[in-house]
Amino acid sequence: MVNRTQPRSGRGNDTRELIMTVAERLYAEHGLSNVSNRQIGEAAGQGNNTAVSYHFGSRTTLVRAIMTRHGMLVDAIRQRYVEAAGDSTDLRDWVRCLVRPVPEYLATLGVPSWQARFAVQVMTDPLMRALVTDESLARDSLRHTLHRLGRCLHTVPPETRRERGEMARHLITHTCAERERSLAEGSAEPGASWDRTANALEDALVGLLTAPTTHRPAPAGPRPVTLQEKETA
């Protein structure tokens, strides 16, 4: 029976949380473009077909709300790592600040969880990726971590740093999604854990970011045809 004495704002907040939880699972399983607001509302037990629109307005707003909710909690963990790193000039300390908060947070969600697989769907959508990335970079702990990583990698050409940073993002996102999937399906290898995943990612990123650079000249294009050659052709 519904508690009629419950404040309306409390019911509204509970409904928003339920919609976000259900939407995250459906998006993770089926993709952002394959799930409608109606499907989310029905899965959340909302009799009103416009419940998602009422609480969030648009899919973009809903996705951002889900990512923000998780992002704030990850940020709190990262802040702890940043404080522990202090003024370190050791690259591994700052890679740890970048990597470990994500699997550490995912470990708190239990099994099954959907956040990592949902994040992959978001990060492969150009519009959503841009919105989420801009919001993430507004968080002090992440900006500080990236700044200190840049200082540790000052001898690496800027273009190479950008390329490897993009690779690192994909590596973290997809590795965590795969670990989450295997844990949910019960197909993870013996001894698999989020801590082990964090260790592997930390080692891999240190290697990726510090790998020697190979400068190869750009392939030469076809030689331009001279005016004389055109006239005598």
HELIX and SHEET records of a PDB file:
HELIX    1   1 ARG A    8  HIS A   30  1                                  23    
HELIX    2   2 LEU A   32  ASN A   34  5                                   3    
HELIX    3   3 ASN A   37  ALA A   43  1                                   7    
HELIX    4   4 ALA A   51  PHE A   56  1                                   6    
HELIX    5   5 ARG A   59  ALA A   85  1                                  27    
HELIX    6   6 LEU A   91  VAL A   99  1                                   9    
HELIX    7   7 PRO A  101  ALA A  107  1                                   7    
HELIX    8   8 GLN A  115  MET A  123  1                                   9    
HELIX    9   9 PRO A  126  SER A  136  1                                  11    
HELIX   10  10 ASP A  140  CYS A  152  1                                  13    
HELIX   11  11 PRO A  158  GLU A  185  1                                  28    
HELIX   12  12 TRP A  194  THR A  210  1                                  17    
HELIX   13  13 LEU A  227  THR A  232  1                                   6    
END                                                                             
